[in-house]
Each structure stands twice: as C-alpha cells, then as structure tokens.
Amino acid sequence: ELLNIHLTHTIIEVPLVSELPFLKRMRLDAIMRAGIRDYKIRQRTITVYTNKEDFRLKLGIPDENEIYWYVVDHSTKHVLWSGRGVITSDEISQIMLSQNQ
C-alpha cells in the first residue's frame, strides 16, 4: 500500500505452485492461510496451481529467484508495466503519474 496505490489499483498476490492433487492443494491452501497473518494480504492472495515452467515461459520469466510484478489494464488485459523484485516507490509514482495523463 506504498503511496496509497491500493486506492486506485487492485493489488493481487499470486503465488505459483506446481500442479497438485486436490487434497494436497486443500492442505497447502490451509497452511498458506494460516501463514499469512495480515487479513488484507490474505484476502488479496490467490494461489495458482499450474505448470510453472509453461507459465514462466509465457511471461518471459527466466527463473524463480526473484518475484515479478505486473500492472494489467482491467479492460484490455494488456500488461502496462512490469518489473522484478520488490516494487519501489519511484516505480509506483511512475505508474500513478502515467494513469493520471
């Protein structure tokens, strides 16, 4: 919620997990819910069970050593901004300025 970006943008955290059988997914979901103590963060976290390698290739993500973030236009579904690592206050300012133009 740095610089109040959550007031103009919907923030969703999406951890990727390799495909698992249903019961193992349920167990992992429960563990993750218990591990995310902040209610706001827990409400905006969606775990995706998928082929991680295929997903990374489609988004051009070389490995899993860093987090990647994206700003996606809600109506067009186009990626407007992207980056890797923890988003900085300068990047957030640029995103917010570009929206106001």
ZIMO-V840738 format. One record per residue. N is the residue number from 1. RES is the residue in three letters. SS is DSSP state (2 for helix, 1 for strand, 0 for the rest). PSI is psi in radians with two decimals (none if undefined). Layout:
N | RES | SS | PSI
N | RES | SS | PSI
This chain:
1 | GLU | 0 | 0.35
2 | LEU | 2 | 2.29
3 | LEU | 2 | 0.40
4 | ASN | 2 | 0.52
5 | ILE | 2 | -0.45
6 | HIS | 2 | -0.25
7 | LEU | 2 | -0.42
8 | THR | 0 | -0.20
9 | HIS | 0 | 2.53
10 | THR | 0 | 2.17
11 | ILE | 0 | 2.20
12 | ILE | 0 | 2.25
13 | GLU | 1 | 2.28
14 | VAL | 0 | 1.55
15 | PRO | 0 | 2.38
16 | LEU | 1 | 2.33
17 | VAL | 1 | 2.47
18 | SER | 1 | 2.68
19 | GLU | 0 | 2.39
20 | LEU | 0 | 2.72
21 | PRO | 0 | 2.73
22 | PHE | 2 | -0.86
23 | LEU | 2 | -0.63
24 | LYS | 2 | -0.61
25 | ARG | 2 | -0.75
26 | MET | 2 | -0.76
27 | ARG | 2 | -0.81
28 | LEU | 2 | -0.69
29 | ASP | 2 | -0.75
30 | ALA | 2 | -0.71
31 | ILE | 2 | -0.74
32 | MET | 2 | -0.72
33 | ARG | 2 | -0.75
34 | ALA | 2 | -0.55
35 | GLY | 2 | -0.36
36 | ILE | 0 | 1.68
37 | ARG | 0 | -0.49
38 | ASP | 0 | 2.07
39 | TYR | 2 | -0.78
40 | LYS | 2 | -0.77
41 | ILE | 2 | -0.74
42 | ARG | 2 | -0.69
43 | GLN | 2 | -0.45
44 | ARG | 0 | 0.20
45 | THR | 1 | 2.19
46 | ILE | 0 | 1.99
47 | THR | 0 | 2.26
48 | VAL | 1 | 2.16
49 | TYR | 1 | 1.97
50 | THR | 1 | 3.09
51 | ASN | 0 | 1.79
52 | LYS | 2 | -0.66
53 | GLU | 2 | -0.78
54 | ASP | 2 | -0.76
55 | PHE | 2 | -0.83
56 | ARG | 2 | -0.73
57 | LEU | 2 | -0.74
58 | LYS | 2 | -0.56
59 | LEU | 2 | 0.01
60 | GLY | 0 | 0.53
61 | ILE | 0 | 2.04
62 | PRO | 0 | -0.56
63 | ASP | 0 | -3.03
64 | GLU | 0 | 0.40
65 | ASN | 0 | -0.30
66 | GLU | 0 | 2.82
67 | ILE | 0 | 2.69
68 | TYR | 1 | 2.50
69 | TRP | 1 | 2.67
70 | TYR | 1 | 2.52
71 | VAL | 1 | 2.05
72 | VAL | 1 | 2.29
73 | ASP | 0 | 2.21
74 | HIS | 0 | -0.74
75 | SER | 0 | -0.70
76 | THR | 0 | -0.33
77 | LYS | 0 | 0.26
78 | HIS | 0 | 2.51
79 | VAL | 1 | 2.06
80 | LEU | 1 | -0.63
81 | TRP | 1 | 2.66
82 | SER | 1 | 2.80
83 | GLY | 1 | 3.12
84 | ARG | 1 | 2.70
85 | GLY | 0 | -3.10
86 | VAL | 0 | 2.28
87 | ILE | 0 | 2.42
88 | THR | 0 | 2.87
89 | SER | 2 | -0.58
90 | ASP | 2 | -0.74
91 | GLU | 2 | -0.72
92 | ILE | 2 | -0.74
93 | SER | 2 | -0.76
94 | GLN | 2 | -0.73
95 | ILE | 2 | -0.81
96 | MET | 2 | -0.68
97 | LEU | 2 | -0.73
98 | SER | 2 | -0.54
99 | GLN | 2 | -0.55
100 | ASN | 0 | -0.09
101 | GLN | 0 | none
